Amino acid sequence: MGDFYWGVVQSAFQFEMGDPYRRNIDARTDWWRWVRDPFNIKNDLVSGDLPEDGINNYELYEIDHRLAKDLGLNAYQLTIEWSRIFPCPTFGVEAEVDRDSYGLIKRIKIKKETLEELDGLASRSEVAHYRAVLKNLKKLGFSTFVTLNHQTLPLWLHDPIEVRSNPDGARARGWIDEKSIVEFVKFSAYIAWKFSDLVDFWATFDEPMVTVELGYLAPYVGWPPGILSPSAAKRVIINQMVAHARAYDAIKEFSKAPVGIILNIIPAYPLNPRDEWDVKAAENYDYFHNRLFLNALNDGRVDLELNWEEVKINHLARNDWIGNNYYTREVVKWVEPKFKELPMVSFVGAEGYGYSGNPMGVSPDNNPTSDFGWEVYPKGIYDSTMIAAEYGKPVYITENGIADSKDILRPRYIVSHVRELFRAIENGADVRGYFHWALTDNYEWAMGFKIRFGLYEVDLITKERIPRRKSVETYRKIVTEGLGYENDSG
């Protein structure tokens, strides 16, 4: 196994809450407001399930860490929740900003006085909590991967209901607003300052294109702020790129640990490989969904107008490693461009493939689908990994798993995907880790609790962790018996 990292991954909002006495609720995120909004519930944009009824990892983290250790794992990935550390705004803490000739922020100066002022605003109890969590992981021998933004934003920075009502006039507009870059960099610098002794790897963002595609281009899927605004989507893409680069610089001031970004690199295939338009649709999907961030943050090639014309901006080329979340593929066909502001969005997913299947059915290619309706397509993790490997940085599979409450498909899913990952390694990909989503069941965003990804089922009343034994044993054997484990049973 060498230096390969085997792990599990969790985010804060999806796993932490669930204390029956409601002692550790975080009611200051955009997602907290979003999932209880009456309009969203009435229109089935969200499930109506609430995160405060969740699995209570906030209190039970030592149990979960022990379960991970018993699997033979050596790495653990988690999020430090921004809104817990800074429940109130940090706008008043000044930071000096410099810009380039394009008007992009090329430097944010974080002084010692800046950090001390932020320290006066931070929640000391939450800082102490996350330090305790990380210390426990280190005591158990885990390498720690910490993500700074896993979808959620503080409500003082992004009020999704207000944005939906008035995108241009809202006070807290999230990634539409450039001030979010400055606030994120202040947060990142503060966390690196406070936690550098306990963190082995940093990630700035988890799946920034999900925020773009679901939040600003697909208002019917239940993702905040739930608006259709191509112009806002363009701003969010660029602002997140700049935020990553400037956070990278800030973290490096206080930590020697590698800093990366986690993307969901999805391989796209033409519905009809002999149709040149479907082939072009797949190429456009790959460029829009996968390459915009990869090109900018690894090579400094930035498509500012999202029209295939890249310019060189070296101060955005800031990245040490690439995290890749893979679940399934996309099969696409050509459609005329949907938005004049985004001419490359000339594709639509083909029904029944990838993310658009029926729950617990089969795809048109006769591949099984999960409880979520996602197609099981192991070859996709190979193709996805090879895309990441083109950029010459170490690659980590930072999420991979399946929604399968009855544990019918998961054992084979794990084995088949790990095997394809090893094939990528054999063919030259510098892959250094695999993290399963997830150790336990979780709160699956707008879908609530009905989608079950865990190796361990969680009883939401008692909070007991109950092993899905076939999958637990399958993953344990892969980890402990080395890369040659190839039992396809299950």
C-alpha positions in Angstrom: 0.0 0.0 0.0 3.0 2.3 0.5 2.1 5.9 1.0 -1.4 5.6 -0.5 -4.1 7.3 1.5 -7.3 5.3 2.2 -10.0 7.3 3.9 -13.5 8.5 4.3 -14.9 12.0 3.9 -17.6 14.1 5.5 -18.8 17.7 5.3 -19.9 19.8 8.3 -23.5 20.6 7.4 -24.4 17.1 6.3 -23.0 15.2 9.3 -22.6 17.4 12.4 -26.1 18.1 13.7 -28.4 15.7 15.4 -28.0 16.2 19.1 -31.4 15.3 20.6 -31.2 18.3 23.0 -30.4 20.7 20.1 -27.2 21.9 21.8 -24.9 22.0 18.7 -27.1 23.5 16.0 -25.6 25.8 13.4 -28.5 28.0 12.2 -26.3 30.5 10.5 -25.7 28.9 7.1 -27.5 29.6 3.8 -28.4 25.9 3.6 -30.1 26.0 7.1 -32.4 28.7 5.8 -32.9 27.1 2.4 -34.1 23.6 3.6 -36.8 25.1 5.9 -38.1 27.7 3.5 -41.9 27.2 3.1 -41.9 27.9 -0.6 -39.1 25.3 -1.2 -41.0 22.7 0.9 -44.4 23.3 -0.7 -42.9 23.0 -4.2 -40.9 19.9 -3.4 -37.6 21.7 -4.0 -36.4 20.3 -0.7 -37.5 17.2 1.2 -38.7 18.8 4.4 -36.2 16.8 6.4 -34.1 19.0 8.7 -30.4 18.7 9.5 -30.9 19.1 13.2 -32.4 15.5 13.1 -29.2 14.2 11.6 -26.4 11.8 12.7 -24.8 14.0 15.4 -21.2 13.6 14.4 -20.5 16.8 16.3 -20.8 14.9 19.6 -20.1 11.4 18.3 -16.9 12.1 16.3 -14.8 9.9 18.5 -17.1 6.9 17.7 -16.9 7.7 14.0 -13.1 8.0 14.1 -12.8 4.7 15.7 -15.0 3.1 13.1 -12.7 4.5 10.4 -9.7 3.3 12.3 -11.2 -0.2 12.5 -11.5 -0.2 8.7 -7.7 0.1 8.5 -7.9 3.6 7.1 -5.0 6.1 7.4 -6.7 9.4 6.3 -9.8 11.4 7.2 -11.3 14.3 5.3 -13.6 16.8 6.9 -14.8 20.4 6.7 -14.4 23.3 9.2 -17.7 25.1 9.0 -17.2 28.8 8.2 -20.4 29.9 9.9 -19.5 28.1 13.2 -16.1 29.9 13.4 -17.5 33.3 12.4 -21.2 33.3 13.2 -21.2 37.1 12.7 -19.9 39.2 9.8 -16.2 39.9 9.4 -16.6 42.8 6.9 -15.2 45.3 9.4 -11.8 43.6 9.5 -9.9 45.4 6.8 -7.6 43.7 4.3 -5.5 45.5 1.6 -6.5 44.5 -1.9 -4.4 44.8 -5.2 -5.8 44.2 -8.7 -4.4 43.2 -12.1 -5.0 44.8 -15.5 -8.2 42.7 -15.9 -9.6 44.1 -12.6 -9.2 40.7 -10.8 -7.9 40.6 -7.3 -4.2 39.5 -7.5 -3.3 40.1 -3.9 -5.0 40.3 -0.5 -2.7 41.3 2.3 -3.4 39.6 5.6 -1.4 41.2 8.5 -0.8 39.9 12.0 -3.2 42.6 13.1 -5.8 41.3 10.7 -5.6 37.8 12.3 -5.7 39.2 15.8 -8.8 41.2 15.0 -10.4 38.1 13.4 -9.5 36.2 16.6 -11.6 38.6 18.6 -14.6 37.8 16.4 -14.2 34.0 16.2 -16.2 31.6 18.3 -13.6 30.3 20.8 -15.8 27.3 21.6 -16.0 26.2 17.9 -12.2 26.7 17.4 -11.7 24.5 20.5 -14.2 21.9 19.1 -12.5 21.5 15.7 -9.1 21.4 17.4 -10.3 18.6 19.6 -11.7 16.7 16.5 -8.4 17.1 14.6 -6.3 16.1 17.7 -8.3 13.0 18.1 -7.7 12.1 14.4 -4.0 12.7 14.9 -3.9 10.6 18.1 -5.4 7.7 16.1 -2.7 8.1 13.4 -4.8 9.6 10.6 -3.5 12.1 8.1 -5.9 15.0 8.0 -7.5 16.6 4.9 -9.4 19.8 5.7 -11.8 21.5 3.3 -12.6 25.1 3.8 -15.8 25.4 1.8 -18.1 22.5 1.1 -21.1 24.3 -0.5 -22.4 26.1 2.6 -21.8 29.8 3.2 -22.5 31.9 6.3 -26.0 33.5 6.1 -24.5 36.9 6.6 -22.6 36.4 3.3 -25.3 34.6 1.4 -29.1 34.7 2.0 -30.5 32.5 -0.8 -34.1 33.5 -0.2 -33.3 37.1 -0.5 -31.1 36.5 -3.7 -33.9 34.5 -5.3 -36.3 37.4 -4.7 -33.9 40.1 -5.8 -30.6 38.9 -7.2 -29.2 42.3 -7.9 -30.5 44.1 -4.8 -29.9 41.4 -2.2 -27.5 42.4 0.6 -25.9 39.0 1.0 -25.3 37.6 -2.5 -22.7 34.9 -1.9 -20.3 34.2 -4.8 -22.1 36.6 -7.1 -20.4 39.4 -5.0 -16.7 39.9 -5.2 -16.6 40.8 -1.5 -17.0 37.1 -0.8 -13.5 36.6 -2.1 -12.0 38.9 0.5 -14.1 37.3 3.3 -13.2 33.8 2.2 -9.5 34.7 2.2 -9.7 36.2 5.7 -11.4 33.0 6.9 -8.8 30.8 5.1 -5.9 32.7 6.6 -7.4 32.5 10.1 -8.0 28.8 9.9 -4.5 28.1 8.6 -3.1 30.3 11.4 -5.1 28.4 14.1 -4.9 24.8 12.7 -1.7 24.5 10.7 -0.2 22.2 13.3 -3.1 19.7 12.9 -3.7 19.7 9.1 -1.7 17.7 6.5 -3.6 18.7 3.4 -5.8 21.7 2.6 -8.6 22.0 0.1 -10.2 25.4 -0.6 -13.4 24.3 -2.3 -15.4 21.2 -2.8 -17.2 21.0 -6.2 -17.4 24.7 -7.1 -19.1 23.9 -10.4 -22.0 22.3 -8.6 -22.6 25.7 -7.0 -22.6 27.3 -10.5 -24.7 24.7 -12.4 -27.3 23.9 -9.8 -27.5 27.2 -8.0 -27.6 29.5 -11.0 -28.6 27.5 -14.1 -31.1 24.9 -12.8 -33.6 26.5 -10.5 -35.8 23.4 -10.5 -33.3 21.1 -8.6 -33.5 22.6 -5.2 -30.0 24.2 -4.9 -29.6 27.7 -3.4 -30.1 30.3 -4.5 -32.3 28.6 -7.1 -32.2 31.2 -9.9 -31.7 31.1 -13.6 -29.0 33.7 -14.4 -26.2 32.9 -16.8 -24.6 36.3 -16.1 -24.5 35.5 -12.4 -23.1 32.0 -13.2 -20.2 33.6 -15.0 -19.4 35.9 -12.1 -19.6 33.0 -9.7 -17.1 30.9 -11.7 -14.5 33.7 -11.9 -15.0 34.8 -8.3 -14.5 31.2 -7.0 -11.3 30.9 -9.2 -9.9 34.1 -7.7 -11.0 33.0 -4.2 -9.1 29.8 -4.5 -5.9 31.4 -5.7 -5.9 34.1 -3.1 -6.8 31.6 -0.3 -3.9 29.5 -1.5 -1.6 32.4 -1.0 -3.0 33.2 2.4 -2.8 29.6 3.6 0.8 29.3 2.5 1.7 32.2 4.8 0.9 30.0 7.8 1.2 26.4 6.7 3.6 24.2 4.7 0.9 21.7 3.9 -0.1 21.2 0.3 -3.2 23.2 -0.9 -5.5 21.8 -3.5 -9.1 22.1 -4.8 -11.7 19.3 -5.0 -13.6 19.1 -8.3 -16.3 16.7 -9.5 -14.6 15.7 -12.8 -17.3 14.0 -14.9 -16.4 12.3 -18.1 -18.9 13.1 -20.9 -19.6 10.8 -23.8 -21.6 11.5 -26.9 -25.0 9.8 -27.1 -24.2 9.0 -30.7 -20.4 8.7 -31.2 -20.9 8.9 -35.0 -22.8 12.2 -34.8 -20.4 15.1 -35.0 -22.8 17.4 -33.1 -23.1 14.9 -30.2 -19.3 14.7 -30.2 -19.1 18.5 -30.0 -21.7 18.5 -27.2 -19.4 16.1 -25.2 -16.4 18.3 -25.9 -18.3 21.4 -24.7 -19.5 19.7 -21.6 -15.9 18.7 -20.8 -14.6 22.2 -21.3 -17.3 23.9 -19.3 -17.7 21.5 -16.4 -14.2 20.1 -16.1 -11.6 22.3 -17.8 -12.5 25.9 -16.8 -11.2 25.4 -13.3 -8.5 22.8 -14.2 -7.0 25.1 -16.9 -7.1 28.3 -14.8 -5.8 27.0 -11.5 -3.1 24.6 -12.7 -1.9 26.4 -15.9 -3.1 30.0 -15.5 -5.2 29.7 -18.7 -8.4 31.6 -17.9 -11.5 32.0 -20.1 -12.7 35.2 -18.6 -15.7 35.6 -21.0 -16.5 31.9 -21.2 -16.2 32.0 -25.0 -13.2 29.5 -25.5 -10.7 32.4 -25.6 -8.2 31.9 -22.8 -5.8 34.5 -21.5 -2.7 33.8 -19.4 -3.1 35.0 -15.8 -0.2 33.6 -13.8 -1.4 34.7 -10.4 -4.4 32.3 -10.7 -2.1 29.3 -11.3 -2.1 28.2 -7.7 -2.6 24.5 -6.9 -0.6 21.7 -5.4 -3.0 18.8 -5.8 -6.3 17.9 -7.5 -9.2 16.3 -5.6 -11.7 14.4 -7.8 -15.2 13.4 -6.7 -16.5 10.7 -9.0 -19.9 9.0 -8.9 -21.1 8.5 -12.4 -20.7 9.7 -16.0 -22.6 12.0 -18.3 -24.0 11.0 -21.7 -24.9 14.1 -23.7 -26.5 15.1 -27.0 -26.3 18.4 -28.9 -28.8 21.2 -28.4 -28.6 24.7 -29.6 -26.8 26.9 -27.0 -29.2 27.6 -24.2 -27.8 31.0 -23.1 -26.2 33.7 -25.3 -23.9 34.5 -22.3 -22.7 30.9 -22.2 -22.4 29.6 -25.8 -20.6 26.5 -24.8 -23.6 25.2 -22.9 -24.8 23.3 -26.0 -25.5 20.0 -24.4 -28.2 18.1 -22.5 -28.0 14.9 -20.6 -29.4 11.9 -22.4 -32.3 10.3 -20.5 -31.5 7.2 -18.5 -27.8 7.6 -18.4 -25.5 9.1 -15.7 -27.4 11.2 -13.2 -30.7 10.9 -15.0 -31.7 7.3 -14.4 -34.6 5.8 -12.5 -33.9 4.7 -8.9 -32.9 1.0 -8.5 -33.3 0.3 -12.2 -31.0 -0.1 -15.2 -29.7 2.4 -17.7 -30.1 2.0 -21.5 -26.7 0.4 -21.5 -28.0 -2.2 -19.0 -26.0 -0.8 -16.1 -27.6 -0.8 -12.7 -28.7 2.5 -11.1 -28.6 3.5 -7.4 -31.3 4.6 -5.0 -30.6 8.1 -6.4 -31.0 6.9 -10.0 -27.3 7.4 -10.7 -25.9 4.9 -13.2 -23.1 2.6 -12.0 -20.3 3.2 -14.5 -16.9 2.1 -13.2 -14.9 2.9 -16.4 -15.9 6.6 -15.7 -13.5 6.8 -12.7 -10.7 5.8 -15.0 -11.5 8.4 -17.6 -12.2 11.0 -15.0 -8.8 10.3 -13.3 -6.9 10.5 -16.6 -8.4 13.9 -17.2 -7.1 15.1 -13.8 -3.7 13.4 -14.5 -3.1 15.6 -17.6 -2.3 18.5 -15.4 0.8 17.0 -13.7 -0.4 17.3 -10.1 -1.0 14.5 -7.6 -4.6 13.3 -7.8 -6.8 12.1 -4.9 -10.2 10.5 -5.3 -11.8 12.6 -2.6 -15.3 11.2 -2.9 -16.6 8.0 -4.4 -19.7 6.0 -3.3 -23.2 5.0 -4.0 -26.7 5.5 -2.5 -27.7 2.0 -1.7 -29.8 1.6 1.5 -30.1 -2.2 1.2 -26.4 -2.7 0.4 -27.1 -4.6 -2.8 -24.8 -2.7 -5.2 -22.2 -1.1 -2.9 -19.8 -4.0 -2.5 -19.4 -4.5 -6.2 -19.4 -0.7 -6.8 -16.4 -0.3 -4.4 -14.4 -3.1 -5.9 -15.1 -2.2 -9.5 -14.3 1.5 -9.1 -11.1 0.8 -7.1 -10.0 -1.6 -9.8 -10.5 1.0 -12.5 -8.6 3.5 -10.3 -5.6 1.1 -10.1 -5.8 0.7 -13.9 -5.3 4.5 -14.1 -2.3 4.3 -11.8 -0.8 1.5 -13.9 -1.2 3.7 -17.0 0.7 6.6 -15.4 -1.8 8.6 -13.3 -0.2 9.9 -10.1 -3.1 8.9 -7.8 -2.2 9.0 -4.1 -5.5 8.4 -2.3 -9.0 7.2 -2.3 -11.8 8.5 0.1 -15.1 6.7 0.3 -18.3 8.7 0.6 -19.3 8.0 3.2 -18.5 6.3 6.5 -22.0 6.9 7.7 -25.4 7.9 6.3 -25.8 11.7 6.1 -28.1 14.6 5.3 -28.1 14.6 1.5 -28.8 18.3 0.8 -32.2 18.9 -0.8 -33.0 15.1 -0.7 -32.7 14.9 3.1 -32.3 11.5 4.8 -33.8 9.2 2.3 -30.6 8.8 0.3 -28.2 6.5 2.2 -24.5 6.5 1.2 -23.1 5.2 4.4 -20.9 2.1 5.0 -22.7 2.4 8.3 -26.5 2.9 8.5 -27.5 5.5 11.2 -30.7 5.1 13.3 -31.8 8.7 13.4 -33.6 8.2 16.7 -30.9 6.5 18.7 -27.9 7.6 16.5 -26.6 4.1 16.6 -24.1 3.2 13.8 -25.1 -0.1 12.2 -22.7 -1.7 9.8 -23.7 -2.6 6.3 -21.6 -5.6 6.7 -20.9 -6.6 3.1 -19.6 -3.2 2.2 -17.7 -2.7 5.5 -15.9 -6.0 5.0 -15.3 -5.3 1.3 -13.6 -1.9 1.9 -11.7 -3.2 4.9 -10.3 -6.1 2.8 -9.3 -3.8 0.0 -7.4 -1.5 2.5 -5.8 -4.2 4.6 -5.0 -6.8 2.0 -3.6 -4.4 -0.6 -4.2 -3.6 -4.2 -4.6 -7.2 -5.3 -8.0 -7.7 -3.6 -10.4 -8.4 -6.4 -13.4 -10.2 -4.9 -16.4 -9.2 -7.1 -19.0 -11.0 -4.9 -21.9 -9.1 -3.4 
